Amino acid sequence: MNSSPELIDAFLDRRLLVDGLSRNTLDAYRRDLAKLAQRLAVEGYVLPDADTTVLSRVLLPQNGESTATRARLISVARRFYRHLLETGLRADDPLKNLKGPQPVRSLPHPLSEADVDALLAAPDDTSALGLRDRAMFELMYATGLRVSELVSLQLGELDLVSAVVSTIGKGDKQRLVPMGEVAQAWLLRYLAESRPLLLGGVPCHDVFVTVRRSGMTRQMAWFLIKGYANQLGFSHVSPHTLRHAFATHLVNHGADLRVVQLLLGHADISTTQIYTHVARERLRQLHQAHHPRG
């Protein structure tokens, strides 16, 4: 049988072609499989030949490994050995009957609608940088874009007549997301007043730019939101917080879960269903706060 690295490469190539997984996801798969191969080597096994007994042993929690980390490792290992079975490189699936840990899904803690309003209003829109930040925050909250999608947004992906954004999400999948009239207005003002000043005539196709006359980075977007949140006394706020707020507030106002799934770009509805739990928890809190027998 081929060596472990060659088999891992073939497995990842297959996942790229069949599933359209992102480069970050494939890199994470590679790290997990390398970790598993290293554990098996200590036991005297190579990755493609390991049996159920040794795999059950090396997949036990090690060195304070979290439940989520172990669950991910088992999931990747399952897919790898299923791939070997499907391609005829193994006659059995050694992990077919192995039960993984029950994943613990942490509920996101989005900002309230009032808190979002405060965060969006925090930048000084009379300055070029403040206007850029206001337009950026408004677009994030209006569309639920991932920060990576936001900073990679190009001018040609904005339809400011129809108020729609075209973005390429995970797995290189394109989706169209409406931005609404408010975000549309702030973007129009930013593009007309602020962006030309920041670029100083330097050609650039990125929507959001910096004083260095180039596109915004993920790190810069994170730093900006964190800075404004700290000014307001908000803790645990990141660009993803606005994405959580976008989804939660939609669900709270009665949006269909399938629509939210499409807007967020989730491949699996189970990923979106976490927001139903958030909405139920919000209803429970409102009941306790306002019902005479709450």
Residue pairs with C-beta under 8 A, 6 or more apart in sequence:
1 7
1 48
1 49
1 89
2 10
2 48
2 89
3 46
4 33
4 37
4 46
4 47
4 48
7 47
7 48
7 84
7 89
8 30
8 33
8 34
8 37
8 47
8 80
10 87
11 29
11 33
11 79
11 80
11 83
12 26
12 29
12 30
14 83
15 21
15 26
15 29
15 79
16 26
19 171
20 171
20 172
20 173
21 29
21 170
21 171
22 170
22 171
22 172
25 170
28 72
28 76
29 76
29 79
32 72
32 73
32 76
32 77
33 47
33 76
33 77
33 80
35 73
36 47
36 58
36 59
36 73
36 76
36 77
37 46
37 47
39 58
39 62
40 46
40 47
40 50
40 54
40 55
40 58
42 58
43 54
43 57
43 58
45 51
45 54
47 80
48 84
48 89
48 90
50 58
50 94
51 94
52 94
52 95
52 97
52 98
55 77
55 94
55 95
55 98
56 98
59 70
59 73
59 74
59 77
59 98
61 67
61 70
67 101
67 102
67 103
67 104
68 103
68 104
70 100
70 101
71 100
71 101
71 103
74 95
74 98
74 100
74 101
75 100
77 95
78 95
78 98
81 90
81 93
81 94
81 95
82 93
82 95
84 90
85 91
85 92
85 93
105 274
107 274
107 277
107 278
107 281
108 241
108 244
108 248
108 274
108 275
108 278
109 236
109 241
109 244
110 241
110 244
110 245
110 247
110 248
110 249
110 278
111 119
111 234
111 237
111 241
111 242
111 245
113 245
113 249
115 232
115 234
116 141
116 242
116 245
116 249
118 232
119 137
119 225
119 228
119 229
119 232
119 234
119 237
119 242
120 134
120 137
120 138
120 141
121 134
122 228
122 231
122 232
123 129
123 130
123 131
123 133
123 134
123 137
123 228
124 130
125 131
125 134
128 193
128 194
128 197
128 198
129 194
129 198
129 211
131 186
131 189
131 190
131 193
131 194
132 190
132 194
132 195
132 198
132 208
132 209
133 224
133 228
134 186
134 190
135 183
135 186
135 187
135 189
135 190
135 194
135 208
136 150
136 208
136 216
136 221
136 224
137 225
137 228
137 242
138 182
138 183
138 186
138 187
139 145
139 150
139 165
139 179
139 183
139 186
139 187
140 147
140 150
140 239
140 242
140 243
140 246
141 183
141 242
141 245
141 246
142 178
142 179
142 180
142 182
142 183
142 246
143 165
143 167
143 177
143 178
143 179
143 183
143 246
143 263
144 177
144 242
144 243
144 246
144 247
144 263
144 264
145 153
145 165
145 167
145 177
145 243
146 169
146 170
146 239
146 240
146 243
146 265
147 218
147 221
147 222
147 239
147 240
148 218
149 167
149 168
149 169
150 208
150 216
150 221
150 239
151 206
151 208
151 215
151 216
151 217
151 218
151 220
151 221
152 168
152 206
152 215
153 165
153 167
153 206
153 207
153 208
154 205
154 206
154 207
155 205
155 206
155 207
156 205
157 165
157 166
157 167
157 207
158 165
158 166
158 187
158 207
159 165
159 166
160 184
160 187
160 188
160 191
163 178
163 179
163 180
163 181
163 183
163 184
164 176
164 177
164 178
164 179
165 176
165 177
165 178
165 179
166 174
166 175
166 176
167 174
167 175
167 177
167 265
168 174
169 175
169 265
170 265
170 267
171 267
173 265
173 267
175 262
175 263
175 265
177 263
179 187
187 207
191 207
195 207
195 209
198 209
198 210
198 211
198 213
199 209
199 213
200 213
202 213
204 213
204 214
204 215
206 214
206 215
206 216
208 215
208 216
208 221
209 215
209 216
210 216
210 220
218 239
221 239
222 238
222 239
225 237
225 238
225 239
225 241
225 242
226 237
226 238
229 235
229 237
229 241
243 264
246 263
247 260
247 263
247 264
247 272
247 275
248 275
248 278
248 279
248 282
250 259
250 260
250 263
250 275
251 257
251 260
251 275
251 276
251 278
251 279
252 279
252 282
257 269
257 272
257 273
257 275
257 276
258 269
260 272
260 275
261 269
261 271
261 272
264 271
264 272
266 272
287 294
288 294
